[in-house]
Amino acid sequence: MTCGKICSGKSTYAKQQRIKNHAVILSVDEITLALYDQNIGNQHDAYVEKLEKYLFDKSVEIVETDINVILDWGLWTKAERTYAREFYRFRNIDCEIHFIDISDETWQKRLQKRNRLVTAKKINAYYVDAQLQEKVTSIFEMPAKEEIDVWIKG
């Protein structure tokens, strides 16, 4: 499972790990953008919650066929990280949380680059305006060392 702020490099890292670990990536953003583009509006959080539940359940089905799974979403809060660990522990499935740790300066540069690429329609990702950036900053809880299995300094 990837952990980190929006635009921290989680999806890039997940793609690298997919090849290395012969895994399937399950991404909430990929689904919401495919279905709603940037126009999901006020329903975004409700849809994300439902999709995460669906993808947790789907990940078990995939793992039971002996295929590795990478959950590519932020796990922004301690409660989310705890839930994820317990979800898999209860099902006797080994899991790891990989945290992509980047400086605020690097984050700002990546946000600007992403927004340019989204505006130019070169990538299909969320445009991160000031409101979304503030939301991420207000929700994100820096993980403690004991919550994380692999800590990547980006």
N, C-alpha and C positions, 0 to 999 in steps of 0.2 A: 504494500500500500504506500502511495506517495503522500507526503505531508509537506505543506508549504503554502505561502501566499499565492494568489493568482499571479501568473507571469513570473514565477520564480525559476521555471525550468523543469517542472514536474513532468510535463508531457514529453519533452525531449528526452529526459532521463528514462521515462517509461518505455519509450521506443527503443532505446539502447538495451534496456533490460529485457524487453520482449525477445529480441534476437538472441541475447546471451542465455536466456533461461527457457527458450521455446515456450513462450507464454502468450496468452490472449490479454489484450488491454480492454478493460471496461471503463468507459469514460462518460460521466454525466454530461459534461459540456458537449461532447461529440453528438450525443442524442438530442439535447435541447437545441443546439444550433442546427442540426439536420431538420428538426421538426418546426422550429419557430424562428430561425435566423436570429436577429437581434431584437425581435419584436415580442418577446415573451411577457414583458410588462410586469404588472403587480403579481402575477401568478408564479413568477420565477421560483421563489422559495418553496412554495407548495409543490410544484412539479419536481424540483430537485429532491425534496424529501421522499416523494413517492418513487422516483427513479433510483435513488440510493438504496431503498428497501428492495426494490426489484433486482438491482444489480448485486446486492449482497446474496440474495437467494439464488440468482443465476450463477454467481461465482461458485457456490457450493456444488451445483449441478456440473459445472465444468471441471472443477477439481476432482469430483467423483469419477470422471472419465480419464483421470490421470494426466490432466493438462494443467500447467501452472496458470495463475491469473494475476494480473496487476490491476489494482484499483487505482485509477488515475483521477483522484479528486483531492481536495485540500486537507481534509481532516483538521480543520482550523481550530477546533476546541478540544480541550482535554476530555470532555464528555464524549465527543465523537471518537477520539482515539481509544478511550476505554471501552466504548460500545463495540468497536470493531474487533479489538482483541478478544473480548468476551464472546462475541458472536462466533468467532472461529474456534476459540478454546472449547466452547460448549459442544462443538461439532467435531472435536479432535482433529482440527486442521491446523497445521503449523502456519504461522504468518509472521511477517516482518513489516515494520514501519520504517520507511526510508525518508528522512527529513532533508529537504533542500534548503539550506540556510544561506541566504544572501544578504549583503549589506543593504541599507536603505538607498545608498547612492546607486548601486547596481540595479536595484529594483526599479528606481525611477528611470534609469536609462532603458531598461527592458520594457517598461510600460510605454515609454515614448516610441520606441522602435515598433512594438506591437501595434500601437494605435496608428502609426503611419502605414503599416502593412495592411491592417484591417480597412483603413480608409481607401487605400489603393486597390482593395479587393484582391490582394495577393495571398491572403490567408483567411480561413474561416475560423475566427476566434471572437471572443467578446471584446468590444471596444471598452476600455476602462476609463470612464470619465471621472471627474473629481468626486461625484457622489458615490460611485462604486469603489473608488480607492478609499474613501473615508469609511465605507461600510466594512471593507476587508480589514482595515487598520483597527476598527473598533471591535471586531469579532475575534480576530486572530489571537490565539493564546500561544505564546512561545512554549514549545514543549520542554519538559525537563529531560535531562540525559537518560533517566531510567525508562522513559516512555518510548525511546527511539532505539531501534536496532542498528541502523546505519545512518550516520550523520555526514551529510555531504556539504562541504563548504564550497559555495559557488561564487 
